[in-house]
Every structure is written in C-alpha cells, then in structure tokens.
Amino acid sequence: MNAPLPAPAPPDVTLAARAKINLFLEVYGRRPDGYHEVATLMHTVSLHDTVAVELSGQDRPGCIEVICRPDRQLSGPRNLAYRAAAAYLSALCGCDGCNGPAAGRSLSVRVAIDKRIPVAAGLAGGSADAAATLRGLAPLTARLRPQPSPLPALGPIAAALGADVPFCLTGGAAWGTGRGDQLTPVLSILRGPVLIVAPPFAVASRDAYAWWDEDHGAQHVPAWSSGCPGGPERAGRAGTRLDRLDTPAQVAALVRNDLRPPVVRRHPVVGEILTAIRDCGAQAAEMSGSGPAVFGLFSCTGQAAEAARRLAAAFPGARVLPAALDPVETPPGSGREEPSGGGAN
C-alpha cells in the first residue's frame, strides 16, 4: 500500500522591500487633512528588507501574524505590514465576485520580515515592508480565486496606509506631489554606489513636520492634489522639474530637503554627518525624508568604501550602510520585478 502523500506546503512569496532616498523634498504647508503638501523626487536603492508572505486557509483562519527579525519589538499589530495585510483581506471580501466576508476570514496570513533598513530614519522601511506585503498577497490570493474574479486594486489600499506606501509599491524613481503619493514616474539610468549613514536615534515624521511648522508659522495651504490649480506646477521651485535622471551632476544641482534645517537644529550630528560625507567626495549628498539618515552618491565603489571607513571611525554610533542606486530604464509598474513563489526572488 502506498504511503499517503505529504500535505502541500502553504504558498509563499519572498520579496525585496527596497529603501528609498529623497533626492529632493520641498514642503509648502499643512493641508486641511493634516498632511503637508510637498514635492519630492524619490529613488529606490539596493538596501532592502526581505519580506516573506505566507497564506493558508487551514491554520488559524482569520489570523494575521507579523514577525520582524532581529527586533521582535517591531512584530505584531503595530507593524505597518500587519495593517497592510488586514486592509488587503478586508478589500478582498468587499470586491466584486467575492463570496462574502467569510472568504477573507477563512484565510490566515503570516509575514516574516528580515529587517535591514533603519527604523524611523527617512528611508521608508516600514512603508516598503507594507508595500511588499500587498505585492505578495496579490499573487497568492489570485491562486485561490475563480477566474475571472477580480482582485482588490493595490493602489487605493497603499494610499490609505501612508504617503510613502504608493511609491514603495512601484519603486524606481518618481516625483511625488500632494502628500507625496501622487506619483509621476521618472526614467533613471543613474548607477553607482550610495552610502547611507543613519545616526543611532530615530526621528518621527510627524515631529519633523511639526518642527517645520514651528519655523514657518504653521502656514496652511490648499490640497492642490485634489484639484486646486497651481499645485504640482510649483514642484521644483529650485530648478526644472526633471523627467529623466542621467548623471550624478544633474542630481547635485537638484538636491534639497526642506526638513533638514529643523531636524539639524534639534540633532546637530545630522549636519555634521552631511558635512563629513561631502568632505569624503560625495557628488551629491542630503538628508533623506524626515531623517535622520543621510545619503551620499559616489562616483566609484573604491571611493565609497574609503568614505565608509572614515565615516564609521568618525561616527562610531552610526550605521554606515553601503548600497547602490536602483536604475530604472523603464517606467515603474512595467514588469521590472515579479515575485516568485516558494523562495527568494
């Protein structure tokens, strides 16, 4: 008599959740919805978390589990990846062709995150993990649904989770306006090493923007992205709004971050790191997002390696993270990266 076949392993998808840097960030003021109207140029880099998404309909139906390594304090419901999974399952129940709320409750989701991106550093690590969770759940649930039953649209779910999640969903390079989530893809052939230096403390985005408000009298502006004329056209007051990135020199003429001055006043070491990374020969350097991480673009790996050595010695408490720009020769969303099932991509 033949032995019974082993039960099939639950389907899983493993994805790289890439960090982003802000090559340009201009802040205009607080919107009626409490967010700030911004114009920003974002670019993904090779530094990434690894996110494994597993789906099962048998083990603890309706359960969502998020495990983050090495810092277990980032596990559980407070993790943005947990909220992403919950929002996706909720949307799965509500989309056309679904068999009702019980369909979502019959599934369990397990997300395992290997964390490399510094937390609350202006690199969108949490947003990248949430976006990877959504991108992993889509093909997994597609296998379980009858065709042509539709899947939830990821864009609206991402936008509801946070301003950086829509960009992390597509990656590449893009201008972000509105809250930063109204995206215009940018072609980029930028290549080369990036050095990221993250001080040993966090800066919450809400704090950085509150400090900007203190400096600018908490000025209020309309939500241009919702249809008020003159919004996106203001993007890039410091220069031409580029639709293609070719050279580091082009970026050097553009780099700007309106959140840096208020952050540096509270944390002077951020300014010291920025000065040091420029002194090491970076072609362009700036604080990323709401900080406190600083990045520098270098011309060659040897120069970046020497800069990493010098910066690690000068700022022993900081994390010095070598990375590379993620070139985007086709627009985001055109099939640059597809998740693979059952293992690392």
N, C-alpha and C positions, 0 to 999 in steps of 0.2 A: 504494500500500500504506500502510495506516495505521501511524503510529508507535506503538510499544508504550506502554502507559500507565505512568506513573511508579509506582514501588512506594509503597504507602501509608505515611504517616508512622507511626511507632510510637505507640501510645496513650499519653496522658499526662494527669495530673490536677495542677492547681495549687491549693494551699490556703493559707489564712492560719493560721499556728500562733500563737495568741494567748498572751501572757503572763498570768500570774495574780498577784494580790496576796493576802496573808493578812490579812483584817480581824481575825482572832482566832486565836491559837495558844497552846494550853495543853499543857504537857508533864508527864506523870505519872511516867515512869521507863522503864528499859530492860526490854524484853520478853525472854523466853527465846530468841527467834530473833535477838536482837541489835539489832533495830529498837527504836524508842521508841514507847510508847503515847501518842497525842496526841488532842486535839480541836481542830479548826481549821475556820474559816469562810473559804472561798476564793471569789474572784470574778475572772472574766476581765476584761481591759481591752483597749483597741484596739491597743496596742503589739503588734506581731507580726513574726515571721519569715515569709518566703514560701518554701514548700516545693513543689517540682515533682517529681512521681514519674513515672517513665517505665518501661514494661515492654516487653520484647522477648524473643521466643523464638528469635531467629536470631543476634544478635550476642553472641558470647562467652557461651554458655549456662552458667548457674550462677553468673555473676559478679554481685557486688553492688558498686556504686560510689557513694560519697557524696562530694560536692563541696560545700564550705562557703565562701561568699564573704562578706566580704572576707578573712577569716582562714583561709588554707589549712591552718593547723596543726590546725584542727578537722575536717579532712576524714579520710576513711578509716575503718578498722575500730573505732577508739576512740570514734567518734561514736555516740551512743545511737540515732540513726536507722538506722545500719548494723545494729546489734543487733536493732532492730525489724523490719527487712526480713528478716534471717536467720531470726528466730523465726517470722515470718509464713509464709515459704516452707516451713519445717520443719513447721509446723502444717498447711499446705496439703497436704503429702504424707501426713500421718497422718490426715486427716479422712475420714469415711465417703464412699464414692463416688469417691474419688481413684483414679487408675490406678497408684498406687505411687510410690515415691521418685523415679523418673525424671521424673515430672511436674513436680516442683519444680525439679529440676536442669536442666530444659530451658528455664527462664526466666532472663532476666537483668534486673536492676533497677538503675536509675540514679536517685539522689536528689540534687537540686540545692537547696541552702539559701542563701537571701539572709538573712544574719544581721543583725538589728537589736536583739534582746533581749540585754542584757549577760550575759556568761557567769559562772556561779557567783555570782549576785547575789541569789538567793532569789526569782526570778521564774519559775522552771520553764521556762526557754528550751529546754534540751535535752529535757526531757520533752514539751514542746509539739511539737518537731520530730519526736520519735519517734511521738507520737500522730497527727500529720498524715501521717506515712509509712504507718501502719497504715490510716488512713482513706482514703488514696489508693490503696493496693494492693487494698483490698476490691472497689471497682467495676471496677478494671482486670482482676483475675483472674476476676471474675464473667462478663466478656465471653468468656472463653476456655473456660469450663467448661460441659458439657452440663447443661441443666435437667432435673430439679430438684436437681442435685448440690450439696450444701451447701458453704458457705464456712466457714473457721475462725471461731470466736467471738473477737471482738477483746478482750473484757473480760479473760479469763484471760491472754492474751498481754501486755496492757498491765500487769496487776498483777505479772507476773513481771519486767518491765523496771524497775520502780521505783515508789515510793509515790505520786508525783505524776502518773504517766502515765494512770491511770484517770480522774482529774479532767480532764486535758487532752484526753482522748478525747471527753468530752461537753461540757466547757466550761460557761459560765453561772455559776451560783452554787450552792454545796453545802457542807454540813457534811461533814467527813471525820473519821472515828474509826478506831480500830485504828492502823495505821501511817499513817493519813491517806487510805487507799484504800477504806475502807468508806463509801460516799457516800450522803447523803440530800439530794436536790435541794431548793433553796430558790427561791421566787419572788422576783424582784427587779425593782422599777421604778425603781431608782436610776439617775439620769442626771447628767451633769455632768463637768467636767474633773478629771483626775487628773494630778498632777505626780510623776514618778518621778526620784529623784536617786540615781545609782549612783557611789560613790567609785571611784577608779582602782585598785582591788585586788579580789581575789576572796576569798570565804570558802567553803571546802568544807563541805557539810552535815555530814559526819562530824566535822569539827573543832568546829563549833558545838555539836553534841550532846555531844561529849566534854567540852567546856568546861562545859556544863550539868551533866554527871555529876560533874565536879570540885566544883562548887558545892553539889551535893545528895547527896554521898556515894555516887554511882553506885547509887542505890536501884533495886531491881528490882521489877517488877510483873507480874501475870499478863497474858497476851494476851487481854484482855476480848473483842476482836472474834471470838475463836474459840469463844465460848460461855460464858465465865466471867461470872457475874451481876455487875451493877453497873458495867459499863464505859461504854457510851455515855450512860447516865443521868448520869454525872459530868460530861459535856461542858458547859462553860459554868459553872464554879464562880462566875465573876464576875457572872453575871446569868442571865436567862432565855435558854434556847436558842431563838433565833428561827427561824421557818419562813417568814418573809416580810420583805423589806427594802424600806422605803418612803421613808425620809428619811435624809440625812446625820447629822442629830441622833441618830437611832436608832443609827447606826454609831458615832458619837462616844462614846456611853455604853458601847459594847461593846469597842472596840479594845484589844488586848492582845497581847503577844508575849513568851512566857517565855524565848525565846532571846536577846532583846535585851540584858539585863544582862550576860551573859557575853561577848557579842560587843563591846559598848561598852567593857568593861574592857580588852579587847585592842586595840580600834580606837576610841579616843575620838572621832574625827571623825564616826563614825556618830551618836553622841549630839549632837554639835554641829550636824549637818545636820538632825536631827529637831527640835531646838530652833528652828533658823532657819526651817524650813518651817512650824512652828506660829506663829512670830512674823510670818510673811507672811500669816497669816489663814486657814490651812487649818482646815476644820471638823472634820476628823479626820486624824490622822497616826500612822504607826507604821513600824517596820522590817518588811519582808516576808520571811516564811520564815526561813531561816538567814542572811539578809542577804548583803552589807551594804547593799543598796538600801533606800531609804526612800521612802514614798509619802505624798502629802497629797491629800485631797479638798477641792475648792474649789467655791464657790457659782456662779461665773461665769467665762467664759473670760478676760475682762479682768483679773480678779484673779489668775488662774493665770498669765497672760502676764507680769504685773508681778513675781510671785513667781519665775518662771523667770529673768527678767533679774537680779534681786537675788541669787538663789542661784548663778547662773553666775559672777557677779562675786565672790561670797564664797568659792566653792569652785572655783577655775579648773581643777583637775584632774579634777573630777567630770563625769559625763554627766548633763545635765538633759534629761529626755525628757517632753514633753507627751503626754498620752494622754487617754482618756475611759473611763468605766465602760461596760461592755457589758451593757445592760439585758436581763433575762431574764423576759419576761412569761408564758412557757410553760415547763414543766419541760424541762431538758436532755434530749436524745435524742428530742424530738418533731418533728424535722424543721426546726429553725431554720435550718440551713445544709446545703446539699447540694453536694458537689464538682461541678465542671464539667469536662468533658473538653476537652483540646486548647487550654487557655488559662487566663488568670487568672479567678478567680471574682469 
